[in-house]
Amino acid sequence: MGMNKNTILGWATFIMTLMGLLLIALGFFKYRDVSGWGFAAVGVGFLANAWVFNALKGRV
């Protein structure tokens, strides 16, 4: 059983959401100084990309 395009986009969405939440948590709990803002901003970017990948599911 192979993976089709929608399955790959679904896995990419899941992994990017997980990484985005992990980066936001890392910026919030571990790095509380200025570098934490950078981690959180990159995490929000990962969540935005995951949202786009989720919107593309079924359309590609």
C-alpha positions as CSV (number, residue, x, y, z in Angstrom):
1,M,0.0,0.0,0.0
2,G,1.6,3.2,-1.2
3,M,1.1,6.7,0.1
4,N,-0.7,9.1,-2.1
5,K,-0.4,12.9,-2.2
6,N,-3.1,13.5,0.5
7,T,-1.5,11.1,2.9
8,I,1.9,12.8,2.5
9,L,0.3,16.2,3.0
10,G,-1.5,14.9,6.1
11,W,1.7,13.6,7.6
12,A,3.5,16.9,6.7
13,T,0.7,18.8,8.4
14,F,1.0,16.7,11.5
15,I,4.8,16.9,11.7
16,M,4.8,20.7,11.1
17,T,2.1,21.3,13.7
18,L,4.0,19.2,16.2
19,M,7.3,21.1,15.5
20,G,5.5,24.5,15.7
21,L,4.0,23.7,19.1
22,L,7.4,22.3,20.3
23,L,9.2,25.5,19.2
24,I,6.6,27.7,20.8
25,A,6.8,25.7,24.1
26,L,10.6,25.8,23.9
27,G,10.6,29.6,23.5
28,F,8.1,30.0,26.3
29,F,9.5,27.6,28.9
30,K,13.3,27.2,28.2
31,Y,14.4,30.6,26.7
32,R,12.6,33.4,28.5
33,D,14.8,36.2,27.2
34,V,14.9,37.7,23.7
35,S,15.8,34.4,21.9
36,G,12.5,33.0,23.2
37,W,10.6,35.5,21.0
38,G,12.5,34.1,17.9
39,F,11.6,30.5,18.8
40,A,8.0,31.5,19.2
41,A,8.0,33.4,15.9
42,V,9.4,30.4,14.0
43,G,6.9,28.2,15.7
44,V,4.0,30.4,14.5
45,G,5.5,30.2,11.0
46,F,5.5,26.4,11.2
47,L,1.8,26.5,12.3
48,A,1.0,28.8,9.3
49,N,2.8,26.4,6.9
50,A,0.9,23.5,8.4
51,W,-2.4,25.4,7.9
52,V,-1.5,25.9,4.2
53,F,-0.6,22.2,3.8
54,N,-3.9,21.2,5.4
55,A,-5.8,23.5,3.1
56,L,-4.1,21.9,0.1
57,K,-5.2,18.4,1.0
58,G,-7.6,17.1,-1.6
59,R,-6.8,19.9,-4.1
60,V,-3.4,18.8,-5.3
